[in-house]
Amino acid sequence: MIKTCISFISVYLIVFLFASCSGNPDKSVSTAHIAIKPSFLENVITVKAELSNQEEELTLAGKVEYDPDKVIYYVPLINGVIDRTYFSLGDRIRAGQTMLDIRSTELSSLQSERITLETEELVAQRELKAAQSMYDDGMLSERELLEAQGRLRQMQAALNKIQSDMSVYGADKGNGVFSVQAPMTGYVVIKSASSGSTVSEGSDPLFTIADLSTVWIIASVYASNLQFVREGMEAEITSLSYPGEMFEGEINTLSQVFDPDEKVLKARIVMPNKALKFKPEMSVMIKLKNERPVLYVAIPTDALLFDKNRHFVVVEESAGRFAIREVIVQGHHNQTSYIGSGLTEGESVVIKNQLLIYSELKD
């Protein structure tokens, strides 16, 4: 009898306290629904459940690379020693700017040969001038004049050839020294040349120039994410270098072959880079958004209540009358949850003070 009285008193106190908050001690609590007085309703906020496509997000790690179609690697074409360099890593270079001087015995031989041919050309020009004068005076045959003209053309052809060959190596500075000039405008992204170092024909590039006005952002896509990632997806790109700043792009190409070392597919995002904020080898994060074509009931995630490994919401069935609904959550995106069952479109879901109402209805 004593236990029964104690239980009755406890229940009465709970009902009395809740009714006191609502300002209406006459309303009763039901496991199906509960009525709330207007004074309490002022602190209750509801939203309408609505149908929406489920959005998903995937975050991938990536890095910035220069566009390989806008890069030039300078590989030495002759053996020699670097006499001097005129650039540093990261420098902006203009087309035609002198990059380095190379001293080479092979180039020295070409210079000597060119000087010899220039001398022979002058001699051939003088011989042709004399032959032309003698031909005009009738002292020389036409055949002899043609032979003089032929010798000059041969000297000029040989000289043009050696000058063309020498231009491949760079600008002739004399004494076996040639200057290598920048073939394009851009930025030095690799430098392996230093004064006094030896070079050999076909060795590794001495420098690399890249046009950074457009860059590639390469994202690593693991096998578990293949169903999510596709070409044409919009991407949001962020970097620790620019906190709070977000760049927009889209996946232009998705490789069909896994990288043998990293075991990932490479997704390429081509980004304009006029402001030069993206630097080669910079680490970035790529956020992809996907929208499923299936419609689900969408509600704010704050409306969900988790109890005994199940999800619940509090629904306002009519003005001031509430009920608990168990729901199956399909997924989440940002602050939105997608409901697979247990809730229908248009129902009013409590998003503030729902825990207090839930506790009363559950008890």
C-alpha positions in Angstrom: 0.0 0.0 0.0 2.9 2.3 0.9 4.6 1.6 -2.5 1.4 2.3 -4.4 1.0 5.6 -2.6 4.6 6.6 -3.3 4.2 5.7 -7.1 1.0 7.7 -7.3 2.6 10.7 -5.6 5.6 10.5 -8.0 3.4 10.4 -11.1 1.3 13.2 -9.7 4.4 15.4 -9.1 5.6 14.9 -12.7 2.2 15.8 -14.1 1.9 18.7 -11.8 5.4 20.1 -12.6 4.8 19.9 -16.4 1.3 21.4 -16.1 2.7 24.2 -14.0 5.2 25.0 -16.8 2.4 25.1 -19.2 0.1 27.0 -16.9 -2.7 24.5 -17.2 -2.9 21.9 -14.3 -6.1 20.4 -15.8 -4.5 18.8 -18.9 -3.5 15.2 -18.7 -0.5 13.4 -20.3 -1.0 10.6 -22.8 1.4 8.1 -24.4 -0.3 8.9 -27.8 -0.3 12.7 -27.6 0.0 15.6 -25.2 -1.8 19.0 -25.1 0.3 22.1 -24.4 -1.1 25.5 -23.2 -0.2 28.6 -25.2 2.2 29.9 -22.6 4.5 26.9 -23.3 3.8 26.9 -27.1 5.6 30.2 -27.3 8.9 28.3 -26.8 8.1 25.5 -29.2 9.2 25.8 -32.8 8.1 23.5 -35.6 9.0 23.1 -39.3 7.2 21.3 -42.1 8.7 18.1 -43.4 9.2 18.3 -47.1 10.3 16.1 -50.0 13.8 16.6 -51.3 16.5 14.8 -53.2 19.1 13.4 -50.9 22.4 15.3 -51.1 25.7 13.6 -50.2 29.2 14.9 -49.7 32.6 13.3 -50.3 35.9 14.9 -49.4 39.0 13.9 -51.3 42.7 14.8 -50.8 44.5 16.3 -53.8 47.3 18.5 -54.9 48.1 21.2 -57.5 50.0 20.3 -60.6 51.0 22.4 -63.6 49.4 21.8 -66.9 51.8 19.4 -68.8 50.7 20.9 -72.1 52.0 24.3 -70.9 55.5 23.2 -69.7 58.9 23.2 -71.4 61.8 21.1 -70.1 65.3 22.2 -71.2 67.5 19.2 -71.8 71.2 20.0 -72.7 72.0 19.2 -76.3 75.8 19.2 -76.0 78.5 18.4 -73.5 80.1 21.2 -71.5 80.2 23.2 -68.3 77.7 25.8 -67.0 79.5 29.1 -67.0 76.8 31.1 -65.3 73.1 31.0 -64.4 70.7 33.9 -64.5 67.6 32.6 -62.7 66.3 31.1 -59.5 63.6 28.6 -58.7 60.2 30.3 -58.8 61.3 33.3 -60.9 59.0 34.7 -63.6 60.7 34.3 -67.0 60.0 36.1 -70.3 60.4 34.4 -73.6 63.9 35.1 -75.0 65.4 35.9 -71.6 68.9 34.5 -71.0 68.8 31.5 -68.6 72.4 30.3 -68.5 75.8 30.2 -70.3 77.4 27.0 -71.4 81.1 26.6 -72.3 81.8 23.7 -74.6 84.8 22.6 -76.8 82.3 21.2 -79.3 80.7 24.6 -79.6 84.1 26.2 -79.9 84.8 24.0 -82.9 81.5 25.1 -84.5 82.4 28.7 -83.9 85.8 28.2 -85.6 84.1 26.5 -88.5 81.6 29.3 -88.9 84.4 31.9 -88.9 86.2 29.9 -91.6 83.0 29.8 -93.7 82.4 33.5 -93.3 85.9 34.2 -94.6 85.4 31.8 -97.5 82.1 33.5 -98.3 83.8 36.9 -98.5 86.4 35.5 -100.9 83.7 33.9 -103.0 81.9 37.3 -103.1 85.0 39.1 -104.3 85.7 36.4 -106.9 82.2 36.7 -108.2 82.4 40.5 -108.4 85.7 40.2 -110.4 84.2 37.5 -112.7 81.2 39.6 -113.3 83.3 42.6 -114.3 85.5 40.4 -116.6 82.4 38.8 -118.1 80.9 42.3 -118.8 84.2 43.2 -120.6 84.1 40.0 -122.6 87.2 38.6 -120.9 85.4 35.7 -119.2 83.0 33.1 -120.5 79.5 32.6 -119.2 80.5 29.1 -117.8 83.2 30.6 -115.7 80.8 33.3 -114.4 78.3 30.5 -113.5 81.0 28.6 -111.7 81.9 31.7 -109.6 78.2 32.1 -108.7 78.0 28.5 -107.7 80.9 28.7 -105.4 79.3 31.6 -103.6 76.0 29.8 -103.2 77.8 26.8 -101.8 79.6 28.9 -99.2 76.4 30.6 -98.3 74.5 27.3 -97.9 77.3 25.9 -95.7 77.3 29.0 -93.6 73.5 29.0 -93.2 73.6 25.4 -92.1 76.2 25.9 -89.4 74.5 29.0 -88.2 71.2 27.1 -88.0 72.9 24.3 -86.1 74.5 26.7 -83.7 71.2 28.4 -83.0 69.8 25.2 -81.6 72.3 25.4 -78.8 71.7 29.1 -78.0 73.1 32.5 -78.7 76.8 32.6 -79.7 78.9 34.6 -77.2 82.3 33.6 -78.6 85.2 31.7 -77.1 83.1 28.5 -77.0 80.3 30.1 -74.9 76.7 29.9 -75.8 73.7 31.5 -74.0 70.6 29.4 -73.5 67.4 31.5 -73.8 63.9 30.9 -72.4 61.7 29.4 -75.0 58.4 30.6 -73.4 57.1 33.0 -70.7 56.3 31.4 -67.4 57.7 30.5 -64.0 60.7 28.3 -63.2 59.2 25.3 -61.4 62.3 23.1 -61.5 66.0 24.1 -61.4 68.9 21.6 -61.4 71.6 23.9 -63.0 74.3 25.7 -61.1 77.4 27.5 -62.1 80.4 25.3 -62.6 78.5 22.0 -62.9 79.0 19.8 -66.0 76.3 18.9 -68.4 76.1 16.1 -70.9 73.9 15.7 -74.0 70.6 14.1 -73.2 70.9 14.3 -69.4 68.2 15.4 -67.0 66.6 18.8 -67.7 68.5 21.8 -66.4 65.4 23.8 -65.8 61.6 23.6 -66.4 59.3 26.5 -67.2 55.6 26.3 -66.7 52.7 28.6 -67.6 50.8 28.8 -64.3 47.8 30.8 -65.7 46.0 27.4 -65.7 46.7 24.5 -63.3 45.5 21.0 -62.7 44.1 19.9 -59.4 44.5 16.1 -59.1 42.2 14.3 -56.6 42.8 10.8 -55.4 39.7 8.6 -55.7 39.6 5.3 -53.9 37.8 2.2 -55.1 35.1 2.6 -52.4 34.2 6.0 -53.8 33.9 5.1 -57.5 30.1 5.0 -57.4 30.0 8.5 -56.1 32.5 10.3 -58.3 31.8 11.0 -62.0 32.9 13.5 -64.6 31.1 16.8 -64.6 30.6 16.9 -60.8 30.9 20.3 -59.2 33.7 20.6 -56.7 34.6 22.9 -53.9 38.3 23.3 -53.3 39.9 24.6 -50.1 43.4 24.9 -48.8 45.1 25.6 -45.5 47.0 28.3 -47.3 43.7 30.3 -47.7 41.5 29.6 -44.7 37.9 30.5 -45.1 38.3 30.8 -48.9 36.6 28.4 -51.3 37.2 27.9 -55.0 34.7 26.3 -57.4 35.5 23.9 -60.2 34.3 20.6 -61.7 35.8 17.2 -62.5 36.9 17.4 -66.2 38.5 13.9 -66.4 38.4 10.7 -64.4 41.1 8.2 -65.1 40.1 4.7 -66.0 43.3 3.1 -64.7 44.4 2.8 -61.1 47.7 4.3 -60.2 50.0 1.3 -59.5 51.7 3.0 -56.6 48.9 4.8 -54.8 46.1 2.3 -55.8 43.7 5.2 -56.6 42.1 6.7 -59.7 43.1 10.3 -60.5 40.3 12.9 -61.0 41.4 16.1 -62.8 40.0 19.5 -62.2 41.3 22.3 -64.6 41.4 25.6 -62.7 42.1 29.1 -64.0 44.9 30.6 -61.9 45.3 34.2 -63.0 45.9 35.4 -59.4 48.5 32.6 -59.0 47.0 31.4 -55.7 47.5 27.8 -56.7 51.1 26.7 -56.5 52.5 23.4 -57.9 52.6 20.7 -55.2 50.2 22.6 -52.9 47.9 20.3 -50.9 44.2 20.9 -51.2 40.9 19.3 -50.1 38.2 18.7 -52.7 34.6 18.5 -51.6 32.1 16.8 -54.0 28.4 17.0 -53.8 26.0 14.4 -55.2 22.2 14.6 -55.4 20.3 11.3 -55.6 17.3 11.2 -57.9 15.1 9.5 -55.2 12.9 11.8 -53.1 13.0 11.5 -49.3 11.2 13.4 -46.5 13.8 16.0 -45.3 13.9 17.6 -41.9 16.5 19.5 -39.9 18.9 17.1 -38.1 18.3 19.0 -34.8 14.8 17.6 -34.8 16.0 14.0 -34.3 16.0 12.3 -30.9 18.2 9.2 -30.4 17.0 6.8 -27.8 17.8 3.1 -27.3 19.5 2.9 -30.7 16.5 4.3 -32.5 15.6 7.7 -33.9 12.4 9.6 -33.0 10.8 12.9 -33.8 8.0 14.8 -32.1 5.2 15.8 -34.4 2.5 18.4 -33.7 -0.6 16.6 -34.9 -2.9 19.6 -34.3 -2.6 22.9 -32.5 -1.0 22.2 -29.1 -1.2 18.4 -29.4 2.0 16.4 -29.9 3.0 12.7 -30.6 6.2 10.7 -30.9 7.1 9.1 -34.2 9.9 6.5 -34.7 11.6 7.2 -38.0 14.2 5.4 -40.2 17.0 7.8 -41.2 18.2 7.3 -44.7 21.2 9.7 -44.5 22.5 13.1 -43.5 23.9 16.1 -45.3 25.1 19.2 -43.5 22.2 20.0 -41.1 19.5 18.1 -43.0 18.4 14.5 -42.4 16.6 12.3 -44.9 13.8 10.1 -43.6 13.1 6.7 -45.2 9.9 5.9 -43.3 7.9 7.1 -40.2 7.2 10.6 -41.4 5.2 12.1 -44.3 5.5 15.3 -46.3 3.8 18.3 -44.7 3.8 17.1 -41.1 4.9 19.6 -38.5 8.1 18.5 -36.7 9.2 20.1 -33.4 12.8 21.4 -33.6 12.9 23.3 -30.2 11.9 21.9 -26.8 11.1 18.6 -28.4 13.2 16.7 -25.8 10.9 18.0 -23.0 7.8 17.0 -24.9 9.4 13.6 -25.8 10.2 12.9 -22.1 6.6 13.6 -21.1 5.1 11.5 -23.8 7.5 8.6 -23.2 6.7 8.6 -19.5 
